[in-house]
Amino acid sequence: MAEEEKRQVPTILRKTLAVDAYLTDVFVRIVEKCMPLRQLKTHYKALEVSCHGIPWITLTLASIWIFHTTSLYQMQVNLFLGLLLDILFIAVLKALVRRRRPAINDDPFSMGPDKYAFPSGHASRVTFLVYFFLYLWPLSAIWTPPLLAWCISVCLSRLLMRRHHILDVLAGILLGIFEGMIINCIYLNKDTCTHLVSWITNEKVDDI
């Protein structure tokens, strides 16, 4: 009965996922043979935490109260909306696809749909953040190399930690770009963001 209740995966999809799992394993094994990269394993966890959804959501909200600067409200509000959109998309897609991770997920923040692998939430989030700070609220050009290096490092670390398969990460990258395009389309202006902050915090903002 339990076997009958399992979802029937189309043959083509099942073979594709098998190839993906095989290629991921081969890639990780090859990279692990490189001594410099093997020594970087101690930094994988830091990369994982650096792009986790909970810290980013918390810090973005906290920054509104800490800095309390109207010139930053537009960036903070739109960034917060993008992070919420990312969490929503990832939760829905993971719940629908339910692809298992390559190894046991020992992420202490993992819960609900996040125990599944497809797509990679870290890959989508880091891609969205880089998109946001390069195109939507562009930082100085000096930050472009560090942002791109961080993005690549986070995506690779998801494979090397055996949290995800290659297709999971690629799908996450595409999703992050898509999220950036959505936020670009609905990007809230400064006045709207200032009113929202004033309404949510129940405090009068000087600029309005």
Disulfide bonds with the S-S distance in Angstrom:
none
